[in-house]
């Protein structure tokens, strides 16, 4: 099922973060950190944002491909980024 393939990618911005699932405008509460080993160095992390409803689906989409590295609460991710300890990208 590819109905909810994410179309928004990238780091968390100053705007109200929304879910990356296609067509979803719900507030994001999760950051899914991922990496395509064929394209990215091992330490590189791309991010998708997820609402509660789409967290599992987006995680499975990335996980099946072996891309999912971590799922972190958005507040925790933002705090790590502010501290300079985050791995966003």
Secondary structure in CASP SS format (residue, H / E / C, confidence):
PFRMAT SS
TARGET T0000
AUTHOR 0000-0000-0000
METHOD secondary structure of the structure
MODEL  1
X C 1.00
X C 1.00
X C 1.00
X C 1.00
X C 1.00
X C 1.00
X C 1.00
X C 1.00
X C 1.00
X C 1.00
X C 1.00
X C 1.00
X C 1.00
X C 1.00
X C 1.00
X C 1.00
X C 1.00
X E 1.00
X C 1.00
X C 1.00
X C 1.00
X C 1.00
X C 1.00
X C 1.00
X C 1.00
X C 1.00
X E 1.00
X C 1.00
X C 1.00
X E 1.00
X E 1.00
X E 1.00
X E 1.00
X E 1.00
X C 1.00
X C 1.00
X C 1.00
X C 1.00
X C 1.00
X C 1.00
X C 1.00
X C 1.00
X C 1.00
X C 1.00
X C 1.00
X E 1.00
X E 1.00
X E 1.00
X E 1.00
X E 1.00
X C 1.00
X H 1.00
X H 1.00
X H 1.00
X H 1.00
X H 1.00
X H 1.00
X H 1.00
X H 1.00
X H 1.00
X H 1.00
X H 1.00
X H 1.00
X H 1.00
X C 1.00
X C 1.00
X C 1.00
X E 1.00
X E 1.00
X E 1.00
X E 1.00
X E 1.00
X E 1.00
X H 1.00
X H 1.00
X H 1.00
X H 1.00
X H 1.00
X H 1.00
X H 1.00
X H 1.00
X H 1.00
X H 1.00
X C 1.00
X C 1.00
X C 1.00
X C 1.00
X C 1.00
X C 1.00
END
